[in-house]
């Protein structure tokens, strides 16, 4: 069992996929899931749909995130996750700091190395290799943290929480141990247990207390209460339900009820 068990209050979030929908429909969904009581609301950072009609409606993550901040008053918000190499890291630090102030400290900077090749090709970015993208991620995180130290105004709480998504054991989890406040993983409970052990080992090598890194992972509408309990027992403190339009608000209600019954 991870050392993070019971370190953080149990939370639930929803990732609303910003595709195959209208802005009005998306905005209404953001307001509705906050009303239902979720702790966090997320989008993603792509330029084209990830499933369904590849030419269907799609909205840009960070401009949409600003709207999400204005549509809400309680839930934390973030991209799950920002693609690092789509934006200059100093600019991204300023964007995050600005949105942090707009939301009075409710932003989480979810970030990863990037993977969706179509985005890169159609927008003229260098796709590179998995290794080069991870190297760029590590360099960018150092820049982002430095900008938050020297630019004014400072982030509301001194810094913006950084969430890194991914399970690569040689690089991603090492970078997470070095820079992140939160880690988002994927997979069944055995996979999550293994990845968290690797992350804890990297924390030891980086001189980090593993309890400083909150552990989150995805959940599906079909998941049972028992499977969610198993993830919590493994050390996960936040489950995030991903969904696209048309929105399944009943699944959100079920997830919130599960959280409330376990708190």
ZAZA-730267 format. One line per 4 residues: number of its first residue (from 1); their letters; for each residue z, x, y of N, C-alpha, C. Coordinates in nm, 4 decimals. Layout:
<nodes>
NUM = A = Z X Y Z X Y Z X Y  ...
</nodes>
This chain:
<nodes>
1 = XXXX = 0.0000 0.0849 -0.1208 0.0000 0.0000 0.0000 0.0000 0.0879 0.1250  -0.0744 0.0463 0.2238 -0.0842 0.1250 0.3468 0.0480 0.1254 0.4219  0.0742 0.2336 0.4925 0.1949 0.2428 0.5743 0.1938 0.1446 0.6911  0.0770 0.0819 0.7183 0.0684 -0.0081 0.8332 0.1198 -0.1485 0.8021
5 = XXXX = 0.1560 -0.1770 0.6759 0.1986 -0.3106 0.6398 0.3129 -0.3585 0.7289  0.2973 -0.4766 0.7856 0.3966 -0.5439 0.8703 0.4198 -0.4714 1.0036  0.3396 -0.3725 1.0297 0.3526 -0.3024 1.1576 0.3043 -0.3916 1.2719  0.1976 -0.4674 1.2483 0.1347 -0.5495 1.3514 0.1462 -0.6969 1.3146
9 = XXXX = 0.1566 -0.7855 1.4135 0.1611 -0.9283 1.3838 0.0297 -0.9739 1.3214  0.0381 -1.0686 1.2310 -0.0814 -1.1212 1.1656 -0.1673 -1.1968 1.2662  -0.2958 -1.1629 1.2713 -0.3892 -1.2252 1.3643 -0.5163 -1.2668 1.2916  -0.5909 -1.3569 1.3562 -0.7220 -1.3956 1.3048 -0.8211 -1.3975 1.4204
13 = XXXX = -0.9448 -1.3645 1.3888 -1.0502 -1.3642 1.4895 -1.1762 -1.4286 1.4354  -1.2710 -1.4509 1.5251 -1.4015 -1.5054 1.4888 -1.5096 -1.4222 1.5560  -1.6085 -1.3818 1.4780 -1.7276 -1.3188 1.5336 -1.8379 -1.4239 1.5363  -1.8776 -1.4627 1.6571 -1.9845 -1.5612 1.6755 -2.1155 -1.4850 1.6921
17 = XXXX = -2.2047 -1.4990 1.5970 -2.3303 -1.4244 1.5993 -2.4187 -1.4768 1.7124  -2.4599 -1.3892 1.8054 -2.5329 -1.4335 1.9246 -2.6832 -1.4482 1.8993  -2.7172 -1.5226 1.7980 -2.8575 -1.5388 1.7600 -2.8834 -1.6829 1.7160  -3.0107 -1.7247 1.7238 -3.0518 -1.8578 1.6798 -2.9657 -1.9666 1.7428
21 = XXXX = -2.9419 -1.9540 1.8729 -2.8597 -2.0490 1.9458 -2.9041 -2.0464 2.0918  -2.8510 -2.1372 2.1716 -2.8713 -2.1349 2.3166 -2.7453 -2.0811 2.3827  -2.7556 -2.0396 2.5092 -2.6350 -1.9940 2.5769 -2.5334 -2.1067 2.5864  -2.5777 -2.2273 2.6203 -2.4848 -2.3396 2.6328 -2.4099 -2.3637 2.5029
25 = XXXX = -2.4825 -2.3603 2.3912 -2.4196 -2.3821 2.2613 -2.3210 -2.2701 2.2307  -2.3589 -2.1482 2.2618 -2.2710 -2.0339 2.2360 -2.1451 -2.0425 2.3214  -2.1623 -2.0734 2.4490 -2.0474 -2.0835 2.5397 -1.9506 -2.1913 2.4931  -2.0036 -2.3034 2.4490 -1.9175 -2.4109 2.3985 -1.8418 -2.3665 2.2742
29 = XXXX = -1.9074 -2.2865 2.1898 -1.8408 -2.2369 2.0696 -1.7273 -2.1411 2.1052  -1.7498 -2.0549 2.2029 -1.6447 -1.9626 2.2477 -1.5225 -2.0403 2.2948  -1.5454 -2.1417 2.3769 -1.4328 -2.2217 2.4274 -1.3630 -2.2968 2.3144  -1.4420 -2.3464 2.2202 -1.3840 -2.4253 2.1106 -1.2954 -2.3391 2.0203
33 = XXXX = -1.3408 -2.2187 1.9845 -1.2593 -2.1384 1.8931 -1.1330 -2.0881 1.9623  -1.1384 -2.0660 2.0937 -1.0136 -2.0320 2.1615 -0.9177 -2.1511 2.1592  -0.9694 -2.2709 2.1796 -0.8856 -2.3909 2.1725 -0.8213 -2.4059 2.0350  -0.8929 -2.3635 1.9304 -0.8400 -2.3735 1.7945 -0.7314 -2.2710 1.7668
37 = XXXX = -0.7178 -2.1694 1.8543 -0.6040 -2.0801 1.8451 -0.6301 -1.9430 1.7867  -0.7564 -1.8980 1.7829 -0.7809 -1.7642 1.7299 -0.7269 -1.6586 1.8261  -0.6985 -1.5423 1.7717 -0.6445 -1.4329 1.8519 -0.7522 -1.3482 1.9171  -0.8711 -1.3458 1.8580 -0.9789 -1.2629 1.9114 -1.1131 -1.3304 1.8868
41 = XXXX = -1.2081 -1.3034 1.9774 -1.3434 -1.3578 1.9674 -1.4405 -1.2431 1.9909  -1.5392 -1.2307 1.9032 -1.6291 -1.1161 1.9024 -1.7745 -1.1623 1.9010  -1.8630 -1.0763 1.9533 -2.0051 -1.0932 1.9274 -2.0521 -0.9675 1.8534  -2.1806 -0.9335 1.8634 -2.2262 -0.8043 1.8125 -2.3243 -0.7433 1.9113
45 = XXXX = -2.3647 -0.6206 1.8860 -2.4469 -0.5467 1.9806 -2.5822 -0.5138 1.9180  -2.6721 -0.6124 1.9205 -2.8087 -0.5932 1.8730 -2.9036 -0.6596 1.9711  -3.0316 -0.6381 1.9510 -3.1332 -0.6948 2.0401 -3.2205 -0.7992 1.9715  -3.2107 -0.8057 1.8390 -3.2907 -0.8996 1.7603 -3.2034 -0.9586 1.6499
49 = XXXX = -3.2391 -1.0770 1.5996 -3.1594 -1.1373 1.4926 -3.1484 -1.0464 1.3705  -3.0342 -1.0515 1.3066 -3.0129 -0.9751 1.1843 -3.0511 -1.0543 1.0603  -3.0656 -1.1858 1.0729 -3.1094 -1.2686 0.9607 -3.1785 -1.3928 1.0168  -3.2467 -1.4631 0.9301 -3.3246 -1.5769 0.9770 -3.4534 -1.5301 1.0435
53 = XXXX = -3.5097 -1.6131 1.1296 -3.6346 -1.5812 1.1984 -3.6172 -1.4530 1.2799  -3.6916 -1.3460 1.2483 -3.6733 -1.2203 1.3221 -3.7153 -1.2286 1.4679  -3.7884 -1.3344 1.5045 -3.8295 -1.3529 1.6436 -3.7485 -1.4647 1.7117  -3.6389 -1.5061 1.6502 -3.5589 -1.6148 1.7052 -3.4776 -1.5724 1.8264
57 = XXXX = -3.4126 -1.6702 1.8879 -3.3290 -1.6441 2.0059 -3.2237 -1.5377 1.9753  -3.2003 -1.4518 2.0750 -3.0946 -1.3513 2.0621 -3.0499 -1.3101 2.2005  -2.9185 -1.2838 2.2157 -2.8616 -1.2476 2.3453 -2.7956 -1.1099 2.3392  -2.8057 -1.0359 2.4513 -2.7505 -0.9010 2.4611 -2.5976 -0.9039 2.4645
61 = XXXX = -2.5370 -0.8075 2.3932 -2.3948 -0.8132 2.3672 -2.3028 -0.8002 2.4874  -2.3268 -0.7026 2.5760 -2.2291 -0.6761 2.6803 -2.2375 -0.7725 2.7981  -2.3557 -0.8170 2.8328 -2.3626 -0.9198 2.9364 -2.3015 -1.0495 2.8842  -2.3266 -1.0783 2.7560 -2.2657 -1.1965 2.6956 -2.1142 -1.1816 2.6874
65 = XXXX = -2.0675 -1.0608 2.6617 -1.9238 -1.0369 2.6527 -1.8538 -1.0656 2.7857  -1.9196 -1.0341 2.8955 -1.8625 -1.0666 3.0264 -1.8456 -1.2171 3.0426  -1.9467 -1.2921 3.0012 -1.9342 -1.4384 3.0053 -1.8210 -1.4855 2.9156  -1.8081 -1.4256 2.7975 -1.7008 -1.4636 2.7061 -1.5644 -1.4404 2.7690
69 = XXXX = -1.5532 -1.3312 2.8448 -1.4276 -1.3046 2.9136 -1.3934 -1.4110 3.0151  -1.4950 -1.4632 3.0842 -1.4731 -1.5655 3.1858 -1.4524 -1.7036 3.1253  -1.5012 -1.7236 3.0033 -1.4881 -1.8528 2.9357 -1.3528 -1.8681 2.8668  -1.2788 -1.7586 2.8550 -1.1528 -1.7580 2.7825 -1.0389 -1.7122 2.8723
73 = XXXX = -0.9163 -1.7347 2.8268 -0.7997 -1.6911 2.9042 -0.6905 -1.6284 2.8184  -0.7002 -1.6430 2.6867 -0.5941 -1.5945 2.5984 -0.6443 -1.4948 2.4946  -0.7551 -1.5265 2.4295 -0.8030 -1.4452 2.3183 -0.8521 -1.3094 2.3655  -0.8315 -1.2074 2.2831 -0.8964 -1.0799 2.3061 -1.0450 -1.0951 2.2750
77 = XXXX = -1.1275 -1.0112 2.3390 -1.2710 -1.0180 2.3162 -1.3263 -0.8785 2.2896  -1.4416 -0.8741 2.2224 -1.5035 -0.7456 2.1974 -1.6357 -0.7600 2.1249  -1.7124 -0.6518 2.1243 -1.8312 -0.6410 2.0388 -1.7865 -0.5840 1.9044  -1.8353 -0.6441 1.7985 -1.8038 -0.5961 1.6633 -1.9359 -0.5542 1.5975
81 = XXXX = -1.9849 -0.4352 1.6282 -1.9330 -0.3393 1.7252 -2.0465 -0.2962 1.8170  -2.0094 -0.2310 1.9286 -2.1065 -0.1715 2.0189 -2.1800 -0.0575 1.9497  -2.3120 -0.0514 1.9674 -2.3880 0.0636 1.9193 -2.3781 0.1754 2.0229  -2.3158 0.2847 1.9858 -2.2871 0.3924 2.0794 -2.4100 0.4422 2.1535
85 = XXXX = -2.5213 0.4643 2.0844 -2.6339 0.5334 2.1463 -2.7266 0.4416 2.2246  -2.6900 0.3165 2.2446 -2.7696 0.2298 2.3317 -2.7361 0.2502 2.4787  -2.6244 0.3159 2.5096 -2.5800 0.3293 2.6492 -2.5182 0.4668 2.6724  -2.5383 0.5187 2.7904 -2.4725 0.6421 2.8303 -2.3212 0.6234 2.8175
89 = XXXX = -2.2482 0.7175 2.7566 -2.1059 0.6955 2.7314 -2.0210 0.6817 2.8581  -2.0548 0.7543 2.9644 -1.9791 0.7393 3.0891 -2.0010 0.5998 3.1474  -2.1250 0.5515 3.1390 -2.1539 0.4154 3.1838 -2.0779 0.3141 3.0996  -2.0770 0.3330 2.9683 -2.0055 0.2403 2.8806 -1.8564 0.2395 2.9128
93 = XXXX = -1.8001 0.3556 2.9432 -1.6591 0.3616 2.9819 -1.6338 0.2776 3.1065  -1.7249 0.2849 3.2036 -1.7100 0.2080 3.3268 -1.7286 0.0591 3.3005  -1.8265 0.0243 3.2164 -1.8463 -0.1163 3.1790 -1.7203 -0.1729 3.1137  -1.6655 -0.0964 3.0190 -1.5466 -0.1430 2.9480 -1.4272 -0.1577 3.0416
97 = XXXX = -1.4103 -0.0605 3.1293 -1.2982 -0.0657 3.2241 -1.3112 -0.1860 3.3169  -1.4329 -0.2118 3.3620 -1.4561 -0.3262 3.4504 -1.4246 -0.4570 3.3799  -1.4737 -0.4712 3.2570 -1.4475 -0.5940 3.1827 -1.3000 -0.6054 3.1449  -1.2358 -0.4921 3.1235 -1.0915 -0.4900 3.0998 -1.0171 -0.5522 3.2175
101 = XXXX = -1.0604 -0.5207 3.3388 -0.9970 -0.5797 3.4576 -1.0334 -0.7277 3.4725  -1.1582 -0.7620 3.4462 -1.2008 -0.9025 3.4544 -1.1153 -0.9900 3.3633  -1.0804 -0.9383 3.2461 -1.0058 -1.0165 3.1471 -0.8558 -0.9886 3.1501  -0.8107 -0.9107 3.2467 -0.6687 -0.8748 3.2561 -0.6174 -0.8114 3.1271
105 = XXXX = -0.6965 -0.7158 3.0770 -0.6508 -0.6363 2.9634 -0.6791 -0.6946 2.8273  -0.7733 -0.7899 2.8181 -0.7997 -0.8541 2.6887 -0.9166 -0.7915 2.6125  -0.9810 -0.6898 2.6673 -1.0957 -0.6303 2.6004 -1.0534 -0.5306 2.4934  -1.1234 -0.5336 2.3802 -1.1180 -0.4283 2.2792 -1.2558 -0.3627 2.2770
109 = XXXX = -1.2608 -0.2311 2.2876 -1.3882 -0.1606 2.2790 -1.4190 -0.1326 2.1324  -1.4895 -0.2263 2.0699 -1.5387 -0.2032 1.9352 -1.6633 -0.1169 1.9428  -1.6700 -0.0119 1.8625 -1.7817 0.0816 1.8730 -1.8118 0.1432 1.7365  -1.9389 0.1735 1.7163 -1.9827 0.2387 1.5934 -2.1055 0.3234 1.6210
113 = XXXX = -2.1559 0.3899 1.5174 -2.2645 0.4858 1.5342 -2.4011 0.4211 1.5449  -2.4146 0.2944 1.5005 -2.5438 0.2274 1.5047 -2.6206 0.2435 1.3748  -2.7043 0.1415 1.3433 -2.7746 0.1466 1.2152 -2.9041 0.0647 1.2119  -2.9230 -0.0325 1.3035 -3.0333 -0.1277 1.2935 -3.1593 -0.0658 1.3549
117 = XXXX = -3.2476 -0.0152 1.2692 -3.3593 0.0665 1.3157 -3.4540 -0.0098 1.4077  -3.4701 -0.1384 1.3871 -3.5626 -0.2140 1.4728 -3.5205 -0.2066 1.6200  -3.3910 -0.2178 1.6465 -3.3420 -0.2062 1.7845 -3.3910 -0.0764 1.8475  -3.3730 0.0324 1.7763 -3.4089 0.1644 1.8279 -3.5585 0.1741 1.8546
121 = XXXX = -3.6363 0.1310 1.7577 -3.7811 0.1479 1.7690 -3.8385 0.0631 1.8825  -3.7991 -0.0634 1.8901 -3.8588 -0.1523 1.9897 -3.8094 -0.1229 2.1314  -3.6905 -0.0654 2.1432 -3.6369 -0.0359 2.2760 -3.6531 0.1109 2.3145  -3.7164 0.1891 2.2281 -3.7480 0.3267 2.2640 -3.6344 0.4251 2.2531
125 = XXXX = -3.5320 0.3930 2.1748 -3.4222 0.4870 2.1520 -3.4550 0.5785 2.0344  -3.3990 0.6965 2.0358 -3.4161 0.7901 1.9249 -3.3242 0.7484 1.8106  -3.3828 0.7127 1.6965 -3.3027 0.6670 1.5824 -3.2268 0.7835 1.5188  -3.2904 0.8985 1.5128 -3.2224 1.0157 1.4573 -3.1854 0.9969 1.3118
129 = XXXX = -3.0719 1.0520 1.2748 -3.0197 1.0410 1.1385 -2.8780 0.9850 1.1449  -2.8263 0.9442 1.0300 -2.6876 0.8973 1.0268 -2.5941 1.0058 1.0788  -2.6222 1.1295 1.0416 -2.5384 1.2398 1.0870 -2.5450 1.2613 1.2365  -2.6660 1.2551 1.2931 -2.6781 1.2761 1.4382 -2.6144 1.1620 1.5158
133 = XXXX = -2.6238 1.0403 1.4622 -2.5623 0.9255 1.5313 -2.4098 0.9348 1.5272  -2.3554 0.9822 1.4174 -2.2102 1.0000 1.4091 -2.1630 1.1138 1.4994  -2.2413 1.2195 1.5079 -2.2069 1.3287 1.5997 -2.2063 1.2789 1.7436  -2.3053 1.1951 1.7778 -2.3103 1.1391 1.9132 -2.1907 1.0478 1.9386
137 = XXXX = -2.1492 0.9721 1.8369 -2.0330 0.8837 1.8516 -1.9081 0.9648 1.8854  -1.8868 1.0732 1.8144 -1.7671 1.1540 1.8402 -1.7700 1.2135 1.9805  -1.8857 1.2616 2.0223 -1.8986 1.3167 2.1573 -1.8759 1.2091 2.2633  -1.9295 1.0907 2.2384 -1.9153 0.9815 2.3358 -1.7712 0.9373 2.3508
141 = XXXX = -1.6978 0.9312 2.2401 -1.5584 0.8877 2.2482 -1.4756 0.9831 2.3324  -1.5024 1.1117 2.3220 -1.4325 1.2081 2.4072 -1.4651 1.1836 2.5541  -1.5927 1.1555 2.5827 -1.6338 1.1273 2.7205 -1.5689 0.9996 2.7718  -1.5695 0.8948 2.6905 -1.5130 0.7663 2.7314 -1.3651 0.7809 2.7658
145 = XXXX = -1.2912 0.8482 2.6809 -1.1481 0.8652 2.7074 -1.1248 0.9484 2.8330  -1.2085 1.0471 2.8533 -1.1943 1.1302 2.9729 -1.2221 1.0486 3.0995  -1.3251 0.9653 3.0993 -1.3567 0.8836 3.2161 -1.2407 0.7895 3.2482  -1.1779 0.7333 3.1468 -1.0642 0.6434 3.1718 -0.9467 0.7181 3.2338
149 = XXXX = -0.9374 0.8477 3.2076 -0.8301 0.9287 3.2657 -0.8559 0.9601 3.4126  -0.9836 0.9804 3.4508 -1.0123 1.0316 3.5848 -1.0679 0.9261 3.6809  -1.1301 0.8205 3.6299 -1.1894 0.7192 3.7183 -1.0834 0.6202 3.7657  -1.1101 0.5579 3.8793 -1.0207 0.4540 3.9301 -1.1020 0.3279 3.9583
153 = XXXX = -1.0371 0.2108 3.9429 -0.8992 0.1941 3.8956 -0.8870 0.2252 3.7466  -0.7663 0.2601 3.7055 -0.7406 0.2833 3.5640 -0.7547 0.1519 3.4877  -0.7785 0.1587 3.3579 -0.7702 0.0370 3.2774 -0.6346 -0.0315 3.2971  -0.6314 -0.1617 3.2778 -0.5131 -0.2427 3.3079 -0.3880 -0.1862 3.2417
157 = XXXX = -0.3993 -0.1488 3.1158 -0.2831 -0.0973 3.0428 -0.2911 0.0535 3.0212  -0.3657 0.1206 3.1085 -0.3789 0.2654 3.0991 -0.4976 0.3107 3.0167  -0.5324 0.2324 2.9153 -0.6459 0.2620 2.8302 -0.6926 0.1305 2.7675  -0.8149 0.1284 2.7196 -0.8676 0.0117 2.6494 -0.8586 0.0402 2.4996
161 = XXXX = -0.8056 -0.0527 2.4187 -0.8004 -0.0278 2.2748 -0.9398 -0.0005 2.2188  -0.9505 0.1013 2.1358 -1.0768 0.1365 2.0725 -1.0718 0.0980 1.9248  -1.1684 0.0198 1.8830 -1.1854 -0.0171 1.7426 -1.3117 0.0496 1.6911  -1.3009 0.1200 1.5810 -1.4181 0.1785 1.5167 -1.4447 0.1039 1.3867
165 = XXXX = -1.5711 0.0650 1.3686 -1.6098 -0.0047 1.2472 -1.6887 0.0871 1.1557  -1.6591 0.0799 1.0253 -1.7335 0.1591 0.9283 -1.6432 0.2231 0.8265  -1.7017 0.2609 0.7127 -1.6207 0.3140 0.6043 -1.6598 0.4506 0.5542  -1.7485 0.5211 0.6255 -1.7884 0.6546 0.5813 -1.6693 0.7475 0.5726
169 = XXXX = -1.6477 0.8057 0.4566 -1.5219 0.8761 0.4310 -1.5181 1.0173 0.4877  -1.6354 1.0798 0.5068 -1.6368 1.2177 0.5540 -1.6372 1.2284 0.7059  -1.7011 1.1324 0.7729 -1.7148 1.1414 0.9182 -1.6541 1.0218 0.9908  -1.6942 0.9001 0.9542 -1.6489 0.7825 1.0290 -1.4967 0.7704 1.0282
173 = XXXX = -1.4360 0.7853 0.9110 -1.2908 0.7687 0.9043 -1.2174 0.8869 0.9684  -1.2795 1.0045 0.9681 -1.2191 1.1164 1.0410 -1.2225 1.0900 1.1914  -1.3357 1.0411 1.2424 -1.3463 1.0081 1.3846 -1.2488 0.8966 1.4205  -1.2332 0.8005 1.3296 -1.1367 0.6923 1.3512 -0.9959 0.7484 1.3642
177 = XXXX = -0.9594 0.8376 1.2745 -0.8257 0.8984 1.2795 -0.8029 0.9735 1.4103  -0.9084 1.0307 1.4646 -0.8962 1.1127 1.5848 -0.8902 1.0288 1.7121  -0.9658 0.9175 1.7170 -0.9844 0.8488 1.8448 -0.9425 0.7014 1.8481  -0.9331 0.6343 1.7358 -0.9252 0.4880 1.7375 -0.7820 0.4350 1.7430
181 = XXXX = -0.7716 0.3153 1.7971 -0.6479 0.2368 1.7916 -0.6556 0.1303 1.6831  -0.7795 0.0992 1.6403 -0.8019 -0.0027 1.5390 -0.9171 0.0427 1.4497  -0.9128 0.0015 1.3245 -1.0222 0.0278 1.2303 -1.0646 -0.1028 1.1655  -1.1969 -0.1257 1.1593 -1.2496 -0.2458 1.0948 -1.3267 -0.2067 0.9702
185 = XXXX = -1.2819 -0.2610 0.8568 -1.3442 -0.2291 0.7298 -1.4106 -0.3484 0.6649  -1.4799 -0.3211 0.5557 -1.5540 -0.4228 0.4827 -1.5288 -0.4041 0.3334  -1.5328 -0.5139 0.2580 -1.5229 -0.5038 0.1133 -1.4043 -0.5783 0.0558  -1.3914 -0.5700 -0.0763 -1.2813 -0.6365 -0.1443 -1.1532 -0.5559 -0.1277
189 = XXXX = -1.0457 -0.6092 -0.1824 -0.9154 -0.5480 -0.1577 -0.9064 -0.4073 -0.2153  -0.9719 -0.3817 -0.3293 -0.9681 -0.2472 -0.3862 -1.0408 -0.1482 -0.2953  -1.1555 -0.1907 -0.2410 -1.2299 -0.1043 -0.1493 -1.1488 -0.0764 -0.0240  -1.0888 -0.1827 0.0315 -1.0085 -0.1672 0.1534 -0.8903 -0.0739 0.1285
193 = XXXX = -0.8238 -0.0920 0.0165 -0.7111 -0.0043 -0.0176 -0.7545 0.1419 -0.0213  -0.8674 0.1673 -0.0843 -0.9170 0.3047 -0.0955 -0.9512 0.3617 0.0418  -1.0238 0.2846 0.1229 -1.0641 0.3339 0.2549 -0.9424 0.3624 0.3421  -0.8409 0.2779 0.3334 -0.7216 0.2999 0.4149 -0.6460 0.4244 0.3695
197 = XXXX = -0.6481 0.4522 0.2396 -0.5861 0.5762 0.1913 -0.6604 0.6967 0.2477  -0.7940 0.6912 0.2484 -0.8728 0.8003 0.3052 -0.8426 0.8157 0.4545  -0.8342 0.7020 0.5248 -0.8021 0.7060 0.6676 -0.6649 0.7670 0.6909  -0.5673 0.7298 0.6094 -0.4338 0.7873 0.6230 -0.4359 0.9388 0.6010
201 = XXXX = -0.5154 0.9829 0.5050 -0.5267 1.1267 0.4798 -0.5883 1.1984 0.5998  -0.6896 1.1379 0.6615 -0.7498 1.1976 0.7808 -0.6498 1.1983 0.8965  -0.5685 1.0947 0.9065 -0.4650 1.0927 1.0102 -0.3715 1.2125 0.9950  -0.3334 1.2431 0.8717 -0.2457 1.3572 0.8471 -0.3116 1.4866 0.8947
205 = XXXX = -0.4425 1.4992 0.8693 -0.5128 1.6206 0.9109 -0.5329 1.6280 1.0621  -0.5435 1.5121 1.1265 -0.5649 1.5077 1.2716 -0.4343 1.5011 1.3502  -0.3220 1.4982 1.2793 -0.1934 1.4905 1.3474 -0.1627 1.3541 1.4049  -0.2217 1.2501 1.3497 -0.1970 1.1137 1.3957 -0.1017 1.0423 1.3009
209 = XXXX = -0.0154 0.9606 1.3564 0.0648 0.8697 1.2767 -0.0259 0.7550 1.2332  -0.0451 0.7324 1.1028 -0.1355 0.6254 1.0601 -0.0920 0.4881 1.1076  0.0356 0.4720 1.1388 0.0840 0.3432 1.1894 0.0313 0.3121 1.3289  -0.0273 0.4105 1.3948 -0.0841 0.3881 1.5276 -0.2193 0.3176 1.5215
213 = XXXX = -0.2765 0.3049 1.4033 -0.4099 0.2468 1.3885 -0.3995 0.1127 1.3169  -0.4260 0.0065 1.3912 -0.4250 -0.1275 1.3326 -0.5452 -0.1433 1.2413  -0.5271 -0.2137 1.1281 -0.6339 -0.2296 1.0291 -0.6835 -0.3748 1.0293  -0.8146 -0.3927 1.0450 -0.8751 -0.5252 1.0440 -0.9899 -0.5252 0.9443
217 = XXXX = -1.0279 -0.6436 0.9000 -1.1456 -0.6529 0.8137 -1.2044 -0.7928 0.8225  -1.3235 -0.8058 0.7675 -1.3927 -0.9337 0.7711 -1.3421 -1.0290 0.6647  -1.3646 -1.1575 0.6881 -1.3384 -1.2601 0.5884 -1.4531 -1.3593 0.5925  -1.4706 -1.4312 0.4833 -1.5793 -1.5276 0.4698 -1.5207 -1.6675 0.4610
221 = XXXX = -1.5992 -1.7663 0.5026 -1.5512 -1.9052 0.4976 -1.5119 -1.9468 0.3561  -1.5726 -1.8852 0.2558 -1.5446 -1.9219 0.1167 -1.4206 -1.8529 0.0612  -1.3645 -1.7570 0.1347 -1.2491 -1.6831 0.0836 -1.1280 -1.7741 0.0675  -1.0536 -1.7514 -0.0389 -0.9335 -1.8308 -0.0655 -0.8145 -1.7753 0.0106
225 = XXXX = -0.7109 -1.8582 0.0226 -0.5870 -1.8103 0.0837 -0.5319 -1.6915 0.0067  -0.5464 -1.6948 -0.1266 -0.4920 -1.5881 -0.2103 -0.5636 -1.4558 -0.1847  -0.6962 -1.4615 -0.1687 -0.7691 -1.3369 -0.1422 -0.7330 -1.2810 -0.0053  -0.7085 -1.3690 0.0901 -0.6654 -1.3232 0.2223 -0.5244 -1.2658 0.2169
229 = XXXX = -0.4382 -1.3283 0.1386 -0.3032 -1.2753 0.1205 -0.3077 -1.1336 0.0636  -0.3995 -1.1119 -0.0316 -0.4097 -0.9802 -0.0948 -0.4477 -0.8734 0.0070  -0.5355 -0.9080 0.0998 -0.5743 -0.8123 0.2039 -0.4566 -0.7814 0.2963  -0.3794 -0.8827 0.3306 -0.2614 -0.8608 0.4139 -0.1603 -0.7720 0.3401
233 = XXXX = -0.1413 -0.7981 0.2117 -0.0490 -0.7163 0.1331 -0.0957 -0.5716 0.1242  -0.2267 -0.5506 0.1383 -0.2810 -0.4150 0.1366 -0.2623 -0.3428 0.2698  -0.2264 -0.4177 0.3751 -0.2034 -0.3556 0.5041 -0.2942 -0.4033 0.6152  -0.3821 -0.4994 0.5868 -0.4674 -0.5566 0.6910 -0.3837 -0.6518 0.7762
237 = XXXX = -0.3967 -0.6417 0.9085 -0.3184 -0.7293 0.9955 -0.4043 -0.8282 1.0736  -0.5367 -0.8147 1.0654 -0.6223 -0.9126 1.1307 -0.7473 -0.9361 1.0459  -0.7758 -1.0624 1.0194 -0.8970 -1.1016 0.9484 -0.9919 -1.1671 1.0473  -1.1195 -1.1265 1.0428 -1.2194 -1.1747 1.1379 -1.3299 -1.2459 1.0616
241 = XXXX = -1.3484 -1.3723 1.0937 -1.4463 -1.4583 1.0276 -1.5785 -1.4519 1.1021  -1.6839 -1.4106 1.0347 -1.8153 -1.4062 1.0958 -1.8919 -1.5339 1.0699  -1.9656 -1.5818 1.1719 -2.0447 -1.7034 1.1527 -2.1571 -1.7121 1.2544  -2.2622 -1.7805 1.2129 -2.3731 -1.8093 1.3019 -2.3834 -1.9582 1.3267
245 = XXXX = -2.4700 -1.9956 1.4193 -2.4942 -2.1364 1.4479 -2.5768 -2.1972 1.3335  -2.5497 -2.3255 1.2987 -2.4484 -2.4152 1.3555 -2.3077 -2.3731 1.3125  -2.2150 -2.3834 1.4051 -2.0820 -2.3270 1.3890 -1.9962 -2.4093 1.2944  -1.9235 -2.3406 1.2072 -1.8359 -2.4057 1.1098 -1.6928 -2.4031 1.1630
249 = XXXX = -1.6611 -2.4984 1.2496 -1.5279 -2.4989 1.3098 -1.4196 -2.5350 1.2083  -1.4558 -2.6063 1.1021 -1.3565 -2.6367 0.9972 -1.3069 -2.5083 0.9314  -1.3973 -2.4116 0.9135 -1.3558 -2.2836 0.8551 -1.2602 -2.2095 0.9487  -1.2837 -2.2220 1.0793 -1.1939 -2.1594 1.1771 -1.0565 -2.2262 1.1711
253 = XXXX = -1.0555 -2.3582 1.1661 -0.9287 -2.4314 1.1571 -0.8513 -2.3908 1.0319  -0.9212 -2.3755 0.9205 -0.8549 -2.3343 0.7962 -0.7947 -2.1955 0.8101  -0.8684 -2.1042 0.8735 -0.8192 -1.9680 0.8914 -0.6956 -1.9657 0.9812  -0.6962 -2.0436 1.0874 -0.5813 -2.0504 1.1777 -0.4595 -2.1090 1.1056
257 = XXXX = -0.4825 -2.2131 1.0248 -0.3713 -2.2714 0.9480 -0.3122 -2.1692 0.8513  -0.4002 -2.0924 0.7879 -0.3520 -1.9882 0.6956 -0.2656 -1.8881 0.7722  -0.3135 -1.8417 0.8880 -0.2337 -1.7476 0.9688 -0.0978 -1.8067 1.0040  -0.0985 -1.9294 1.0521 0.0267 -1.9915 1.0964 0.1255 -2.0088 0.9807
261 = XXX = 0.0739 -2.0345 0.8620 0.1625 -2.0543 0.7466 0.2200 -1.9230 0.6961  0.1583 -1.8103 0.7325 0.2038 -1.6797 0.6851 0.2870 -1.6053 0.7882  0.2889 -1.6514 0.9108 0.3637 -1.5802 1.0135 0.5134 -1.6006 0.9938
</nodes>
